[in-house]
Every structure is written in structure tokens, then in C-alpha cells.
């Protein structure tokens, strides 16, 4: 049956009126549920801790340098449930959470139970977690002097910590932090030294300066390049670099001997934006600064790598190609990652054996190096060797445990290793084939 046009039009208007009324009804009903009409209802499944019994816990503060993005709530048992915010890679399913750094404010003398979640990392489509029975929790009253407290990995890949409140405010972190302000203090300390030149080679996504520190005489027979902190969480490299720089500026006989042999070029903090904002891995636009070195860097998405790549090109054009390059990182293994791109690697691999032997001889390093089946294409180590002819590697420092010292790593331990690198490099160039 075909309805006359006038009747059809009336039915359409009526239906629209009914639909609009239903929409408004549900909209206002939803609004009263969400925002309340003086009687806000809370989902009982959240099991929130009533305000009336929150008598010791006060607040989690993340309003400071290098603090982690997170959300939290206090449950009905008084446990502080903390949800870390994942760091995501651009155009990828990869996500990372290895970093936590925040301040708990609570009644002095109380013990606060914290449960941290969102450690379900994804790397190249595979699940991964930074947690283990050796996962550390560093705590500090002042953010300067740190110690560790026990942790427990519990169900659903979560981390449980019982925090003794030695003061009203306690900092909590996954590693001993090294912040941009710490680097700025170091740069101010060394900038007027006669053997030091600090140059700005570019800026980060958010406009922070990227420095290269030259330490020594540029006419020395050998040149070394070091990069630290390509990933925001990995503070170990900064402590190592600080220990190395200070040891070489002591002005003693050993330092003078080392700097007659080689000149150091150091990028002390490659991913400043991630460090400032407490992120784990990626730069301000979601790019991994230790990937895609097998091709030219993107000036917009990876300005940090673009600036460094141009610096390498300039050095090579000036006849100052680095003989050795080391990218300093943290993981929970602590190995040297030997580069293995296609091509004749005989001389390079022989030199890497010499370097590993010198590290074992002069530092607390014992973890070893990756084998012949290990390949990590796109890293700075492989990219520099393949594209620029620079013998390069990635050195990972174990953030959980120092096997030879049988202890958790602190900044002073990584500094101590850095102090010994001067001798490592000196002996390396005495033996290596260049």
C-alpha cells in the first residue's frame, strides 16, 4: 500500500518527534547519572575508599621534573591503586612502561601499600614485561639520596610495594633518576674547562637544546662518540657519562695520558622531552630514537636523530670520522649488543672482542655480548656501521642487578664504571686494528 504524500509527511514528523524525545530523555538521564542532581552514584565495582577513612594517605604528586604520567585511586582496603600511562610508538602497536617516578604524600610513620599496573608492554607485536623477582623500587625523602625497598610481582602483571613513610613526602622511582636539571648542573660545572667545548647541534620536538660535549684535543689520534638517554627511562647512561667526564677532567697523569690518545664527543641526553615528561621510550612524536638508523632521519618526526645524523656527516666531511661509537642504554640483561649488518665484519668483530676484554679487565662488567644469531636492524649501532663506516655498538646496563657486585645499581655504581672507561678506551686503542 502506498500512503498519500500528506499522510506520509505527518508520520515522518511524528516519528522524528518521538525519536527526539527519546534522545533527550536518555541524554538528560545520562547527565543526571554522570554529573548528579545532588545524589551522584558511584559504580560499586570500583570499590572506592570512603573519604571518611582516608586518614593517612593524602595525595600522589606528579607536578615535578621527570614525574610519570599516571592515574590513581584508593580502594576500600586503603591500598593505593596506580595506573601508569603507556608510552606509545607512532604508527605502531608498540607500547612501553618501564618508568615510574612520583611522590607519595601521607602521614609520617604510616605504611602505604601501592599497587602499580600497566606493565603489559608490546614490542614488535609481542607481549613483554619489565617486571621480575629482581624489580627494584627506589625511595627518597629529598629526591637526592636514594635506597631500595622490597617489591612483589603479583597477579595480572602488577607490582606491589609497601612504602614506609619516613617523612610526609616520599619519592618513589624505578631507577635512581637523572634529570635535565642534573645535566644542566654538569654542563655548568665543566663549560669553562680548557679541554671542553659544548655545542648545540639542534633541538628536540619540544624545542629543548641538543648538546654535543667535546672533551679533549680534536687533533688526538683517535675519536670516540658516546650517546646517552635515547630512551627517557634509561638513566644509567647519564650516570656513566658523568663519571667518565669528571674522571677525565681531574687533570692527573692518567687523564693526561688518555687525552693524548683520544678525543671524546658525547651527546649526553638525546631524548630530553621524554626525560622531562617522565615517559619510558619514545620522543615527543612517538618515534624510537634507537630505530630507523638504516635510513635517513625524518627532520620533522625525529629532529633529534636528524640533528645527530647531520653532525656525523659534518665530522666525516672534516676528516674526523669517529673510530668508535657506543650508544648507552638500560635493560634487564646488561649485554653489549654487537652490530651485525650485511658485509665483511671480520675486523669489526675482532675489535669488539678487544673492547669486551678491556671492559671485563677494568670495570665491574661481566654480563657478556650478544652472539652471532642476534640482529637488531635499525639501531644506532648497526646504522652507523652500515651507513657511515663507524664501528659502533649498543651497551645495555642492567637496571635490576649488577652481577659482579651482587647488588642493585645506583647512580654511584654507574658513575664508578664511567670513571674506568678512560683506561678501557686507552688500552682498546693500543690493541685495536685501525
C-alpha positions in Angstrom: 0.0 0.0 0.0 1.3 3.5 -0.9 0.4 6.3 1.6 -0.7 9.7 0.3 2.0 12.3 0.5 0.3 14.4 3.2 -0.2 11.3 5.5 3.3 10.1 4.9 4.7 13.6 5.8 2.7 13.5 9.1 4.0 10.1 10.0 7.6 11.2 9.4 7.2 14.3 11.6 5.6 12.2 14.4 8.5 9.7 14.3 11.1 12.4 14.4 9.3 13.9 17.4 9.3 10.6 19.2 12.9 9.9 18.4 14.0 13.3 19.5 12.0 12.9 22.8 13.7 9.6 23.5 17.1 11.1 22.7 16.5 13.9 25.1 15.2 11.6 27.7 18.3 9.4 27.6 20.6 12.4 27.3 19.2 14.0 30.5 19.0 10.7 32.3 22.7 10.1 31.4 23.6 13.6 32.5 22.0 13.1 35.9 23.8 9.9 36.4 27.2 11.3 35.4 27.0 14.8 37.0 24.3 14.2 39.6 21.3 16.1 40.7 22.7 16.3 44.3 22.8 12.5 44.5 25.8 11.2 42.5 26.0 7.5 42.2 29.4 5.7 42.1 29.8 2.4 40.3 30.1 -0.2 43.2 32.6 -2.3 41.2 35.2 0.5 41.7 35.2 -0.3 45.4 36.4 3.2 46.3 37.8 4.0 49.7 35.3 6.3 51.5 36.7 9.8 52.2 35.9 9.4 55.9 38.5 6.7 56.4 41.4 8.1 54.3 43.2 9.2 57.4 46.8 8.6 56.5 47.1 8.8 52.7 46.8 12.3 51.2 48.0 12.6 47.6 50.3 11.4 44.8 52.2 14.4 43.4 53.5 14.3 39.8 54.0 18.0 39.4 57.7 17.9 39.1 60.5 17.2 36.7 60.7 13.6 35.3 57.5 12.5 37.1 55.5 9.8 35.5 52.0 10.3 33.9 49.6 8.2 35.9 46.2 7.9 37.5 45.4 6.5 40.9 42.6 5.7 43.3 42.4 4.4 46.9 40.3 1.2 47.2 38.2 0.1 50.1 41.1 -1.6 51.9 43.2 1.5 51.8 45.5 0.3 49.0 46.6 2.9 46.5 46.0 1.5 43.0 48.2 3.3 40.5 47.7 3.0 36.7 50.7 4.1 34.7 50.1 5.7 31.3 51.6 3.9 28.4 54.2 5.4 26.1 53.1 4.7 22.5 55.1 4.4 19.3 53.8 6.2 16.3 52.1 4.2 13.6 52.6 1.0 15.6 51.1 -1.3 18.2 54.2 -0.9 20.3 53.7 0.5 23.8 56.1 0.8 26.8 56.1 1.3 30.5 59.3 0.8 32.3 59.5 4.1 34.1 57.8 5.2 37.3 58.6 8.3 39.3 56.2 10.0 41.7 55.9 11.4 45.2 53.6 10.0 47.8 52.2 12.4 50.4 50.9 10.7 53.6 51.0 10.6 57.3 54.6 10.2 58.6 55.1 6.9 60.3 52.4 5.2 58.3 53.0 2.4 55.7 51.3 2.9 52.3 50.6 -0.1 50.2 50.9 0.7 46.5 49.9 -1.5 43.6 51.2 -0.4 40.2 49.8 -1.7 36.9 50.0 -1.3 33.1 53.3 -3.1 32.6 51.9 -5.1 29.6 54.4 -3.8 27.1 54.2 -4.6 23.4 57.2 -4.8 21.2 57.0 -5.8 17.5 53.6 -7.4 18.2 54.8 -9.5 21.1 53.9 -9.1 24.8 56.7 -8.2 27.1 57.1 -7.1 30.7 59.8 -5.2 32.6 58.8 -6.9 35.9 60.7 -9.8 37.6 61.6 -11.0 41.0 64.5 -8.6 40.9 62.5 -5.5 40.0 63.6 -2.6 42.2 61.8 0.3 43.9 63.9 3.3 44.8 62.7 5.7 47.5 63.9 9.0 48.8 62.9 11.7 51.2 64.6 14.5 49.3 64.9 13.2 45.7 68.7 13.1 46.0 69.6 10.3 48.5 68.0 7.0 47.4 67.7 3.5 48.8 65.7 0.4 47.7 62.8 -1.3 49.3 61.3 -4.8 48.6 58.8 -5.3 45.8 56.5 -8.2 44.9 55.2 -9.1 41.5 51.5 -10.1 41.9 48.7 -11.4 39.7 47.9 -9.7 36.4 51.4 -8.4 35.9 51.3 -5.9 38.7 53.9 -4.6 41.2 53.2 -4.3 44.9 55.2 -2.1 47.2 54.8 -1.3 50.9 56.2 2.2 51.4 57.3 3.3 54.9 56.5 7.0 55.2 59.8 8.2 56.7 58.5 11.8 56.1 55.3 13.4 54.9 56.6 13.3 51.3 58.4 10.3 49.8 59.7 10.0 46.2 59.3 6.6 44.5 61.1 5.6 41.3 62.1 2.6 39.2 65.7 3.7 38.9 67.7 6.4 40.6 66.7 9.4 38.5 69.0 11.6 36.4 67.0 14.7 35.3 67.6 17.5 32.8 68.5 19.7 35.8 71.2 17.2 36.8 72.7 17.5 33.3 72.4 21.3 33.4 74.5 21.3 36.6 77.1 19.1 35.0 77.3 21.4 31.9 77.7 24.5 34.1 80.4 22.7 36.1 82.5 21.8 33.0 81.7 24.5 30.5 84.7 26.8 31.3 87.3 23.9 31.4 90.0 24.3 28.8 89.6 20.8 27.4 85.8 21.2 27.0 83.7 22.6 24.2 79.9 22.4 24.4 78.0 22.9 21.1 74.2 22.9 20.4 73.6 20.9 17.2 69.8 21.0 17.1 66.6 20.9 19.1 64.1 18.3 20.3 60.4 18.1 19.2 59.5 20.4 22.0 62.4 22.8 21.4 64.9 21.7 24.0 68.6 22.1 23.0 70.7 19.1 22.0 74.3 19.3 23.1 77.5 17.7 22.0 80.3 17.8 24.5 83.8 17.7 23.1 86.3 16.6 25.7 90.0 16.6 24.7 92.1 17.7 21.8 90.4 17.3 18.4 93.7 16.6 16.8 94.2 13.5 19.0 94.9 10.2 17.0 91.5 8.6 17.9 87.9 9.8 18.3 85.1 8.3 20.3 81.4 9.1 20.2 79.0 8.3 23.1 75.2 8.8 23.2 73.1 8.6 26.3 69.4 8.6 27.1 67.9 7.9 23.7 65.1 6.4 25.8 63.6 8.5 28.5 63.6 5.8 31.2 67.2 4.7 30.8 69.1 6.9 33.3 72.1 4.6 33.6 73.9 6.1 30.6 73.8 9.6 32.1 75.4 8.4 35.3 78.2 6.6 33.3 78.9 9.7 31.1 79.0 11.9 34.2 81.6 9.6 35.9 83.7 9.5 32.7 83.7 13.3 32.2 84.6 14.1 35.8 87.4 11.5 35.8 89.0 12.9 32.6 88.8 16.5 33.9 90.8 15.7 37.1 94.0 16.8 35.5 96.0 13.9 36.9 98.6 11.9 35.0 96.2 9.2 33.9 93.7 11.7 32.4 96.5 13.5 30.6 97.7 10.1 29.2 94.2 9.2 28.0 93.5 12.5 26.3 96.8 12.3 24.3 95.4 9.1 22.8 91.8 10.1 22.0 89.2 12.9 21.9 85.7 12.2 23.2 82.4 13.5 21.7 79.4 13.0 23.9 75.6 13.5 23.3 74.6 13.4 27.0 70.8 13.4 26.6 69.2 12.6 23.3 65.6 12.3 24.3 65.1 15.3 26.7 61.4 15.6 26.0 60.8 12.0 27.3 63.0 12.7 30.3 61.2 15.9 31.2 57.8 14.3 30.9 58.6 11.0 32.6 58.0 8.8 29.6 59.6 5.4 29.1 60.9 5.3 25.5 59.6 7.4 22.6 60.3 11.0 21.6 57.6 13.8 21.6 56.1 12.5 18.4 56.2 8.8 19.2 59.4 7.9 17.4 62.0 5.5 18.8 65.4 7.3 18.6 67.2 3.9 18.5 65.4 2.7 15.4 65.4 3.6 11.7 69.1 4.4 11.6 69.2 2.2 8.5 67.7 5.2 6.5 67.9 9.0 6.6 66.3 10.6 9.7 63.0 12.4 9.3 63.6 16.1 10.2 60.0 16.6 11.5 59.2 13.4 13.4 62.8 12.7 14.6 64.6 16.1 14.8 66.9 14.6 17.5 68.2 11.9 15.1 68.2 14.4 12.2 70.5 16.7 14.1 72.8 13.9 15.1 73.0 12.5 11.6 74.0 15.9 10.2 76.6 16.2 12.9 78.1 12.8 11.8 78.1 13.9 8.2 79.9 17.2 9.1 82.5 15.3 11.1 83.2 12.9 8.3 83.4 15.7 5.8 86.0 17.4 8.0 88.0 14.2 8.1 87.1 13.5 11.8 85.0 10.3 11.5 84.7 8.6 14.9 86.7 5.4 15.3 84.3 4.0 17.9 80.7 4.8 18.8 78.8 3.5 21.8 75.0 4.0 22.4 74.4 3.7 26.2 71.1 2.1 27.3 69.4 0.2 30.1 67.6 -3.2 30.0 67.3 -6.2 32.4 70.2 -8.2 30.8 73.2 -5.9 30.6 74.8 -7.2 27.5 76.9 -5.5 24.8 74.9 -5.6 21.5 77.3 -6.3 18.7 76.2 -4.9 15.3 75.9 -7.4 12.5 74.7 -5.8 9.3 75.5 -7.5 6.0 79.1 -7.2 4.8 82.6 -8.1 5.9 82.7 -7.7 9.7 85.9 -9.6 10.4 87.9 -6.5 11.6 85.0 -5.0 13.4 84.2 -8.2 15.3 87.8 -8.7 16.3 87.9 -5.1 17.7 84.7 -5.7 19.6 86.3 -8.7 21.3 89.2 -6.4 22.4 86.7 -3.9 23.8 84.8 -6.5 25.7 88.0 -7.9 27.2 89.1 -4.4 28.4 85.7 -3.8 29.9 86.0 -7.0 31.9 89.5 -6.2 32.9 88.9 -2.6 34.2 85.3 -2.4 35.2 82.6 -4.4 37.0 81.2 -5.6 33.7 80.7 -9.3 33.4 77.5 -9.8 31.5 78.9 -10.5 28.1 77.9 -9.8 24.5 75.3 -10.9 22.0 76.0 -13.9 19.8 76.2 -14.4 16.1 72.4 -15.0 15.8 71.5 -11.7 17.4 70.4 -9.0 14.9 68.9 -5.6 15.8 68.5 -3.7 12.5 67.8 0.0 12.6 69.7 0.6 15.9 72.3 3.4 16.1 75.0 0.7 16.4 74.0 -1.0 13.1 73.2 2.2 11.3 76.5 3.9 12.0 78.4 0.8 10.9 76.4 0.1 7.8 75.8 3.7 6.5 78.8 5.7 7.9 81.6 3.1 8.3 81.8 3.8 12.1 82.5 0.9 14.3 79.5 1.1 16.7 77.6 -0.9 19.3 74.8 -0.6 21.9 75.8 -1.1 25.5 72.9 -2.0 27.8 73.3 -1.6 31.6 71.2 -3.9 33.7 68.8 -1.8 35.7 67.8 -4.6 38.1 71.1 -6.1 39.2 74.9 -5.8 39.0 76.0 -9.4 38.9 79.7 -8.9 39.8 78.9 -6.6 42.7 75.8 -8.6 43.8 73.7 -5.5 44.4 71.1 -3.2 42.9 72.5 -0.5 40.7 72.7 3.1 42.0 73.9 6.2 40.3 77.3 5.9 42.1 77.8 2.4 40.7 77.3 3.5 37.1 79.5 6.6 37.8 82.2 4.2 39.0 82.1 2.2 35.8 82.3 5.5 33.8 85.4 6.5 35.8 87.1 3.4 34.5 86.2 3.9 30.8 89.2 6.2 30.4 91.6 3.3 30.9 89.3 0.9 28.9 89.5 3.2 25.8 93.2 3.8 26.2 94.0 0.1 26.2 91.5 -0.6 23.5 93.2 1.8 21.0 96.6 0.2 22.0 95.3 -3.1 20.7 92.5 -2.5 18.1 93.2 -2.6 14.4 92.6 0.8 12.7 
